[in-house]
Every structure is written in structure tokens, then in C-alpha cells.
Amino acid sequence: MPPIEKLEQTLGVSFLNKDTLRQALVHRSYLNEHPDFALGHNERLEFLGDAVVELVVTEHLYHNYENPEGDLTNWRASLVNADMMSGICESLGVDDYLYLSRGESKDAKSKARRYILANAFEAIIGAIYLDRGLEEAKQFILRTVVSKLPSILEDRSYVDPKSRFQEAAQEKTGITPSYRVLSEEGPDHAKIFQVGIYLDKEQVAVGTGTSKQEAQVAAAAAGVKKKGW
């Protein structure tokens, strides 16, 4: 594992207590294999960081945009969701510093790893808040999270994919899209659904997910991309 000082440089934050940052990187699974590890897991820091990032993003939107509450809520949701958090965390190279069990370490591309990264990012924000205060945490969030807002507004990714595909389909073709379950695999507690999105009889795209709703969203997102909408 690279030295923690290298991560501090990447984050642009110098911690007074380096262990506060280290704890933000400890997943619960690591402690199952290393019960004598000096630090606890990062879930309490994640809880704190979640509140801090929501406050900073909400304050920024309130002071800088006159849009109605519904717009601001959608924009905020696009900035603080798990996909955005995990993507930012990955771009910062945090993956190299995570304390994970051997099983979790091998599972780099799974959906579970996405949530681990998202949670670690929120825990890092919590750690910055605890160690350096609200203003330092705010500047970090503005640099890493709020800076994504212009591209979200430009490509309208704050509109959920199903609504986006339906609006575009009705505008461009006059057809309301439909969804069909193509397959279900796995036991009841861990099913994987494959869903197709259709314009009349044309299958536009296919999506998969752990629920029908998730698979529909994935199919709609793929359909938007395929159609260039």
C-alpha cells in the first residue's frame, strides 16, 4: 500500500491526525480478518460525511440557483448518489489505500465494490470535517463533487433514464416505450433480471439488474445512449 501522505497530496488535504484518514479507509471486512487492528471501521465516519456533503451541496445550490425545489432536489441527487461518489473516489485512486478482506480485495469490479468506494468517499469527507473543520471539508466537496454540476446540467443526466427515454421517444417518434422481462436467473434472494426496452416492436436496448426496476433503468440508460438522446 502506498504511503498515506501520497493520498493526502491527491486529496489536497493535510491531516493533523493521519489515523483519522486511515480509519476512513477501513472496511468492516478487514477487521474480520484482522481483529487486532488498531483502528475501527469507517461506518461512523461515513455517517458523518454523508450529512456534511449533503449540507454543502444543498447550500451551494440554494445560494447559486433560483430554480424550484424539485430541480434542486434532482440536481443534488445526481451529485451525491453512489455512482457519482464511487466514480470520484476511483478517480482519486483511493482504491489503492482501502483496507479490505482478501475476498473483497479480489472483487474489484463488482457492484459491492462500487458501494465500498462510495462509502469510503463519504467517510473521507467525514474525516476531513473532524480533523480540519467544516471550511476545509467544504472546499474539498466543492473541488471534487460540486465541480461535476455543469456537466450534469449540460447532458441532463439528472433526469432519470426512464423519464429521459420516454420524453425523447414521445417527442421524436410519438411512441411510448415499453419494457419486457427477457430472463430471470439465480435464487430468489439473488435474482438477476434482464429487461428489454422497446419502441413498438423494435428492441432498442437491454439492461440487467438485481430487480426489475433496476434492469429497466439500465435498459433505458442504454437506450438513450444508443439513440443519441
C-alpha positions as a printed NumPy array, in Angstrom:
array([[  0.   ,   0.   ,   0.   ],
       [  1.398,   3.45 ,  -0.908],
       [  2.189,   5.856,   1.959],
       [ -0.819,   7.767,   3.279],
       [  0.972,  11.071,   2.583],
       [  0.612,  10.377,  -1.138],
       [ -3.168,  10.142,  -0.754],
       [ -3.156,  13.406,   1.199],
       [ -1.431,  15.072,  -1.754],
       [ -4.05 ,  13.705,  -4.142],
       [ -6.888,  14.852,  -1.891],
       [ -5.278,  18.242,  -1.385],
       [ -5.729,  17.939,   2.376],
       [ -3.018,  17.609,   5.023],
       [ -4.355,  15.79 ,   8.085],
       [ -3.294,  16.695,  11.614],
       [ -4.045,  13.112,  12.686],
       [ -3.255,  10.695,   9.863],
       [ -5.136,   7.901,  11.626],
       [ -8.393,   9.785,  11.067],
       [ -7.812,   9.446,   7.324],
       [ -6.676,   5.83 ,   7.686],
       [ -9.851,   4.92 ,   9.559],
       [-11.929,   6.33 ,   6.685],
       [-10.342,   3.629,   4.513],
       [-11.074,   0.633,   6.772],
       [-13.895,  -1.591,   5.552],
       [-15.647,  -3.785,   8.112],
       [-14.494,  -6.927,   6.277],
       [-10.832,  -6.122,   7.018],
       [-11.437,  -6.225,  10.768],
       [-12.985,  -9.695,  10.482],
       [ -9.565, -10.949,   9.329],
       [ -7.512,  -8.528,  11.482],
       [ -9.361,  -8.231,  14.807],
       [ -6.289,  -6.703,  16.494],
       [ -6.049,  -3.826,  14.008],
       [ -5.605,  -0.557,  15.913],
       [ -8.402,   1.344,  14.159],
       [-12.146,   0.772,  13.806],
       [-14.097,   0.532,  10.549],
       [-15.262,   3.598,   8.624],
       [-19.043,   3.396,   9.023],
       [-19.39 ,   6.14 ,  11.653],
       [-17.204,   8.466,   9.565],
       [-19.356,   7.624,   6.533],
       [-22.478,   8.565,   8.515],
       [-20.913,  11.932,   9.356],
       [-19.577,  12.56 ,   5.846],
       [-22.953,  11.82 ,   4.27 ],
       [-24.507,  14.663,   6.29 ],
       [-21.643,  17.075,   5.542],
       [-21.672,  16.528,   1.758],
       [-25.457,  16.886,   1.628],
       [-25.298,  20.166,   3.584],
       [-22.516,  21.658,   1.432],
       [-24.151,  20.675,  -1.862],
       [-27.565,  21.902,  -0.7  ],
       [-26.14 ,  25.237,   0.471],
       [-24.298,  25.725,  -2.83 ],
       [-27.423,  25.024,  -4.891],
       [-29.571,  27.274,  -2.702],
       [-27.22 ,  30.26 ,  -2.97 ],
       [-26.368,  29.917,  -6.657],
       [-29.579,  28.837,  -8.397],
       [-33.089,  30.318,  -8.321],
       [-34.702,  27.112,  -9.606],
       [-37.651,  25.488,  -7.809],
       [-37.135,  22.89 ,  -5.105],
       [-37.827,  19.961,  -7.454],
       [-34.955,  20.901,  -9.774],
       [-32.532,  21.431,  -6.9  ],
       [-33.519,  18.084,  -5.363],
       [-32.858,  16.248,  -8.642],
       [-29.52 ,  18.01 ,  -9.127],
       [-28.435,  17.201,  -5.6  ],
       [-29.428,  13.551,  -6.027],
       [-27.266,  13.36 ,  -9.158],
       [-24.281,  14.786,  -7.286],
       [-24.445,  12.66 ,  -4.141],
       [-25.606,   9.255,  -5.416],
       [-23.49 ,   6.122,  -5.077],
       [-22.415,   6.077,  -8.738],
       [-21.094,   9.635,  -8.552],
       [-19.398,   9.114,  -5.174],
       [-17.728,   5.873,  -6.241],
       [-16.604,   7.378,  -9.554],
       [-14.965,  10.336,  -7.827],
       [-13.372,   8.048,  -5.265],
       [-11.97 ,   5.813,  -8.008],
       [-10.618,   8.806,  -9.941],
       [ -8.714,   9.877,  -6.823],
       [ -7.04 ,   6.462,  -6.632],
       [ -8.488,   5.689,  -3.208],
       [ -8.899,   2.021,  -4.169],
       [ -5.155,   1.518,  -3.638],
       [ -5.444,   2.593,   0.013],
       [ -8.506,   0.637,   1.139],
       [ -8.223,  -1.875,   3.967],
       [-10.286,  -4.816,   2.685],
       [-10.612,  -8.516,   3.367],
       [ -8.894, -10.828,   0.906],
       [-12.262, -11.676,  -0.671],
       [-13.26 ,  -8.038,  -1.124],
       [ -9.818,  -7.176,  -2.482],
       [-10.237,  -9.639,  -5.328],
       [-13.729,  -8.416,  -6.221],
       [-12.644,  -5.135,  -7.835],
       [-15.363,  -4.787, -10.481],
       [-18.433,  -5.817,  -8.514],
       [-21.438,  -3.766,  -7.542],
       [-20.378,  -4.256,  -3.908],
       [-17.033,  -2.556,  -4.62 ],
       [-18.893,   0.438,  -6.053],
       [-20.698,   0.873,  -2.735],
       [-17.482,   0.353,  -0.761],
       [-15.866,   3.182,  -2.739],
       [-18.9  ,   5.448,  -2.356],
       [-18.957,   4.834,   1.387],
       [-15.205,   5.383,   1.657],
       [-15.543,   8.722,  -0.12 ],
       [-18.188,   9.862,   2.343],
       [-16.005,   8.598,   5.197],
       [-13.076,  10.649,   3.865],
       [-15.308,  13.731,   3.897],
       [-16.264,  12.904,   7.482],
       [-12.578,  12.542,   8.348],
       [-11.723,  15.909,   6.788],
       [-14.559,  17.533,   8.734],
       [-13.383,  16.008,  12.023],
       [ -9.695,  16.704,  11.503],
       [ -9.696,  20.055,   9.687],
       [-13.18 ,  21.506,  10.169],
       [-16.166,  22.432,   8.037],
       [-14.45 ,  25.005,   5.81 ],
       [-11.745,  22.534,   4.686],
       [-14.411,  19.872,   4.083],
       [-16.469,  22.393,   2.12 ],
       [-13.569,  23.323,  -0.154],
       [-12.844,  19.638,  -0.797],
       [-16.502,  18.961,  -1.687],
       [-16.638,  21.989,  -3.988],
       [-13.492,  20.767,  -5.8  ],
       [-14.471,  17.135,  -6.154],
       [-18.277,  16.961,  -6.15 ],
       [-19.861,  20.314,  -6.967],
       [-17.429,  20.751,  -9.866],
       [-19.4  ,  17.966, -11.639],
       [-22.586,  20.048, -11.713],
       [-22.021,  21.882, -15.04 ],
       [-21.661,  18.606, -16.967],
       [-24.742,  17.159, -15.214],
       [-26.777,  20.189, -16.25 ],
       [-25.397,  20.135, -19.789],
       [-26.161,  16.484, -20.53 ],
       [-29.329,  16.428, -18.368],
       [-28.146,  13.301, -16.573],
       [-30.097,  14.494, -13.515],
       [-33.238,  13.287, -15.306],
       [-33.686,   9.614, -14.503],
       [-33.056,   7.422, -17.592],
       [-36.623,   6.084, -17.827],
       [-38.14 ,   9.573, -17.877],
       [-35.464,  10.795, -20.249],
       [-36.004,   7.965, -22.735],
       [-39.791,   8.31 , -22.57 ],
       [-39.713,  12.093, -23.125],
       [-37.342,  11.755, -26.097],
       [-39.215,   8.785, -27.594],
       [-42.559,  10.568, -27.484],
       [-41.072,  13.754, -28.88 ],
       [-39.133,  12.104, -31.706],
       [-41.275,   9.072, -32.588],
       [-44.644,   9.567, -30.922],
       [-44.285,   6.124, -29.339],
       [-44.404,   5.385, -25.602],
       [-41.673,   2.846, -24.751],
       [-42.466,  -0.486, -23.144],
       [-40.373,  -2.935, -21.115],
       [-40.291,  -6.727, -21.221],
       [-38.524,  -9.122, -18.877],
       [-36.314, -11.283, -21.092],
       [-34.877, -13.573, -18.425],
       [-34.604, -14.195, -14.677],
       [-31.655, -16.093, -13.244],
       [-30.476, -17.09 ,  -9.797],
       [-32.146, -17.941,  -6.481],
       [-34.989, -15.815,  -5.105],
       [-32.717, -13.835,  -2.77 ],
       [-30.184, -13.024,  -5.519],
       [-32.034, -12.864,  -8.819],
       [-30.605, -11.155, -11.89 ],
       [-33.175,  -9.737, -14.306],
       [-32.617,  -8.939, -17.968],
       [-35.083,  -6.444, -19.41 ],
       [-35.533,  -5.141, -22.951],
       [-36.795,  -1.666, -23.794],
       [-38.978,  -1.434, -26.906],
       [-40.413,   1.154, -29.242],
       [-43.381,  -0.688, -30.665],
       [-41.777,  -3.946, -31.899],
       [-38.203,  -2.595, -32.052],
       [-35.949,  -3.782, -29.241],
       [-33.785,  -0.718, -28.632],
       [-31.559,  -1.953, -25.811],
       [-31.22 ,  -4.441, -22.965],
       [-30.368,  -3.86 , -19.307],
       [-29.663,  -6.1  , -16.328],
       [-30.156,  -5.571, -12.602],
       [-30.954,  -7.194,  -9.286],
       [-34.576,  -6.021,  -9.582],
       [-36.92 ,  -5.413, -12.492],
       [-36.829,  -1.684, -11.778],
       [-33.019,  -1.6  , -11.781],
       [-32.915,  -3.556, -15.039],
       [-35.438,  -1.157, -16.612],
       [-33.327,   1.852, -15.616],
       [-30.233,   0.168, -17.087],
       [-32.103,  -0.61 , -20.314],
       [-33.376,   2.967, -20.582],
       [-29.886,   4.36 , -19.991],
       [-28.515,   2.073, -22.708],
       [-31.377,   3.115, -24.995],
       [-30.65 ,   6.827, -24.503],
       [-27.016,   6.208, -25.376],
       [-27.801,   4.05 , -28.407],
       [-30.286,   6.541, -29.827],
       [-28.062,   9.517, -29.058],
       [-30.82 ,  11.139, -26.976]])
